[in-house]
Amino acid sequence: MEPVRDDPGATREVPVAGAGNLYVQAGSFQNLQNAEAVRQQLAGLGPVEIQTTTVDGTPFYRVRVGPLSDVSAADTSLQGVMQRGHNGARIIVD
C-alpha cells in the first residue's frame, strides 16, 4: 500500500478553540484626545472603540475597529484604516 500524501494546494478552515474577537487596531496613544480624534476619523468603517490599558503604570488608549465577524471583514477594515493614513494598523485577536 502506498502512503497518501497531503495535497499542498488543499486548504481547510480549522477553528481555533478559545479564540477571542477580531479587531483592527489603528494605534495606541498615551493622550486620550489623540485617540478620540482617530476614533472619530475611523467612525465610518463601523464600530470603533477606545480600550484603556496600563503598561508600567502608564495609561494607553487603543483605538480599535470591531469586533469583526471574520478574517475577510478584518482584512477589509484593515485596508480602510490604512487608506486613512494609519499604516501601522494590524489585525488582532482579543
ABEGO torsion letter per residue (X at the ends): XBBBBBBAABBBBBBBBGBBBBBBBAEBBABAAAAAAAAAAAAAAEBBBBBBBBBGGBBBBBBBBOBBABAAAAAAAAAAAAAAGBAABBBBBX
